[in-house]
Amino acid sequence: MKHETIRRSFEEFLKQKKLRLTRQRDEVFELAFETHEHFTAETFLGWLNERDSGVSRATVYRTLALLVDGGFLELLDVGTGEAWYE
C-alpha cells in the first residue's frame, strides 16, 4: 500500500476517534513508516530526540497505541517484557 493511502487511512481513523492529526502525531506517523526496523517506544523516542522534534514521551506512547489500534503497526511480544513495534 502506498504511503499516501496509509496516511489518508490514518487521518480517517483519527477523525472517527474525534482526534486531529497534530504536528506531533504526524512526526510519529512519518518516522514509524520511514523505518524498516522493529523498535521499542523508548528507541523510537530516542530517534525523535535526535531529530530535535520536541515530541513528548506521552505523545509517542499514545500515538504508537493509536497506530496499533488502527492496524497500522503491529505490537510484538518478544518475551523481554518490553513492547516492540513493526
C-alpha positions as CSV (number, residue, x, y, z in Angstrom):
1,M,0.0,0.0,0.0
2,K,1.3,3.5,-0.8
3,H,2.4,5.9,1.9
4,E,-0.3,8.5,0.9
5,T,-3.0,5.8,1.1
6,I,-1.9,4.7,4.5
7,R,-1.7,8.4,5.6
8,R,-5.3,9.1,4.5
9,S,-6.4,6.0,6.3
10,F,-4.7,7.1,9.5
11,E,-6.3,10.6,9.1
12,E,-9.7,9.0,8.7
13,F,-9.1,6.7,11.7
14,L,-8.3,9.7,13.8
15,K,-11.4,11.5,12.6
16,Q,-13.5,8.5,13.7
17,K,-11.9,8.8,17.1
18,K,-12.6,12.5,17.1
19,L,-8.9,13.3,17.1
20,R,-6.8,15.6,15.0
21,L,-3.6,14.9,13.1
22,T,-1.4,17.2,15.1
23,R,2.2,18.1,14.1
24,Q,3.4,15.7,16.8
25,R,1.2,12.8,15.7
26,D,2.3,13.4,12.2
27,E,6.0,13.3,13.2
28,V,5.4,9.9,14.9
29,F,3.5,8.6,11.9
30,E,6.1,9.7,9.4
31,L,9.1,8.2,11.4
32,A,7.2,5.0,12.1
33,F,6.8,4.5,8.3
34,E,10.3,5.6,7.4
35,T,11.9,2.9,9.4
36,H,12.2,-0.7,8.4
37,E,13.3,-1.9,11.8
38,H,11.5,-3.3,14.7
39,F,11.6,-0.8,17.6
40,T,10.5,-0.1,21.2
41,A,8.8,3.1,22.2
42,E,11.9,4.2,24.0
43,T,14.1,3.6,21.0
44,F,11.6,5.5,18.9
45,L,11.6,8.4,21.3
46,G,15.4,8.4,21.0
47,W,15.2,8.7,17.3
48,L,12.7,11.6,17.6
49,N,15.0,13.3,20.1
50,E,17.9,13.0,17.6
51,R,15.8,15.0,15.2
52,D,15.1,17.6,18.0
53,S,11.4,17.1,17.3
54,G,10.0,18.2,20.7
55,V,7.5,15.3,20.7
56,S,6.8,14.2,24.3
57,R,7.2,10.7,25.7
58,A,3.4,10.6,26.3
59,T,2.6,11.6,22.7
60,V,4.9,8.9,21.4
61,Y,3.3,6.2,23.6
62,R,-0.3,7.4,22.8
63,T,0.3,7.7,19.0
64,L,2.0,4.3,18.8
65,A,-1.0,2.9,20.6
66,L,-3.3,4.6,18.1
67,L,-1.3,3.2,15.2
68,V,-1.6,-0.3,16.7
69,D,-5.3,0.2,17.5
70,G,-5.9,1.2,13.9
71,G,-4.0,-1.7,12.5
72,F,-1.2,0.4,11.0
73,L,1.5,-1.1,13.3
74,E,1.8,-4.5,15.0
75,L,2.7,-4.9,18.6
76,L,5.1,-7.7,19.2
77,D,5.8,-9.6,22.5
78,V,9.3,-11.0,22.2
79,G,9.4,-12.1,25.8
80,T,11.6,-9.3,27.1
81,G,8.9,-7.5,29.0
82,E,9.1,-4.6,26.6
83,A,6.7,-4.0,23.7
84,W,8.2,-4.0,20.2
85,Y,6.6,-2.5,17.1
86,E,6.7,-3.4,13.5
